[in-house]
Amino acid sequence: MLFNAFLATLNPGDEVIIPAPYWVSYPDMVRLGQGEPVIIEGAPERGYKITPEQLEAAITPKTKWFLFNSPSNPTGAGYSRTELKALTDVLMKHPHVWIMSDDMYEHLAYDGFEFCTPAEVEPALYERTLTCNGVSKAYAMTGWRIGYAGGPEHLIAAMRKIQSQSTTNPCSISQWAAVEALNGPQEFLGEWVEVFKRRRNLVVEALNAVEGITCPTPEGAFYVYPTINGLLGKTSAGGRKIDTDEDFATALLEETGVAVVFGAAFGLSPAFRISYATSDEALTEACKRIAAFCGALR
Ligand SMILES: Cc1ncc(COP(=O)(O)O)c(C=O)c1O
């Protein structure tokens, strides 16, 4: 769906601003649409969030889109209303820039974090904002392949044209399942959020107890994104040199059986991502193995 929007709007060389760490697919979607990804890095010490100054500096006459994702995959970082308003204030000064908001993790937010989205925080951006969502995360319906978007009629019409000449539409069974998910009882979400929050806390606490790992506490989604600056240059018990986060993830997998995704895949290193959308038992065991692996580095 996001890709349809890029295909419908990008001319060769058009720029798309993407905050890093980003969901892995964003830059490639832009490239496939013949655009140029322009990456700005959200620093770990700011919870991986970009500043208005960074956004301002990245905007050029060729900027077509600013791609926003909060809470984020891979960091779980969520922008407060005030933080987002600071970004929309910048966007107000640049009327040629369109905003794509990927609200996939809207319902997964913790500790009273209030989800907000650009067109809501700054209604004057409404006419140039595409707001995207889906049932994959909050309803655990990843395999059903349903996403949806709201935006200006002419943009949606162009996206629909691309869709109708490619896959035509998602299967009708999935569409009806999504209608049920969205219109049905939502009470379970409160319970899920409590469970996710417990798992987030479990993982953040366990990882921060490991020397060499620093793990910020994210506002939402079901990921944590710890940095591993303190581990680089060491050698694992199995004799592997850890020079990059990819080396770390590979050695961890091969020596302990724990799968994490290395930070370079998301555009910010040295770090790794853990998805805590699994059982407390699996997470506890994984963190125990990560601690033992890191403790044995020399
Ligand atoms: C931020 C974000 N956007 C979009 C998606 C796409 O979800 P799907 O293709 O399952 O609808 C994902 C999935 O990981 C995601 O993390």
The ligand as an SDF file (V2000), in Angstrom:
LIG
                    3D

 16 16  0  0  0  0  0  0  0  0999 V2000
    6.0490   -0.1250   10.4720 C   0  0  0  0  0  0  0  0  0  0  0  0
    5.4130   -1.1830    9.6330 C   0  0  0  0  0  0  0  0  0  0  0  0
    4.6540   -0.8230    8.6070 N   0  0  0  0  0  0  0  0  0  0  0  0
    4.0700   -1.7370    7.8080 C   0  0  0  0  0  0  0  0  0  0  0  0
    4.2560   -3.0800    8.0340 C   0  0  0  0  0  0  0  0  0  0  0  0
    3.6040   -4.0210    7.0670 C   0  0  0  0  0  0  0  0  0  0  0  0
    2.6900   -4.8520    7.5980 O   0  0  0  0  0  0  0  0  0  0  0  0
    1.8100   -5.8200    6.6860 P   0  0  0  0  0  0  0  0  0  0  0  0
    2.4610   -5.8830    5.3530 O   0  0  0  0  0  0  0  0  0  0  0  0
    1.8130   -7.0970    7.4210 O   0  0  0  0  0  0  0  0  0  0  0  0
    0.4490   -5.1900    6.6190 O   0  0  0  0  0  0  0  0  0  0  0  0
    5.0530   -3.5040    9.0870 C   0  0  0  0  0  0  0  0  0  0  0  0
    5.3180   -4.9400    9.3180 C   0  0  0  0  0  0  0  0  0  0  0  0
    6.2770   -5.3480    9.9200 O   0  0  0  0  0  0  0  0  0  0  0  0
    5.6390   -2.5220    9.9270 C   0  0  0  0  0  0  0  0  0  0  0  0
    6.4030   -2.8730   10.9590 O   0  0  0  0  0  0  0  0  0  0  0  0
  1  2  1  0
  2  3  1  0
  2 15  2  0
  3  4  2  0
  4  5  1  0
  5  6  1  0
  5 12  2  0
  6  7  1  0
  7  8  1  0
  8  9  2  0
  8 10  1  0
  8 11  1  0
 12 13  1  0
 12 15  1  0
 13 14  2  0
 15 16  1  0
M  END
$$$$
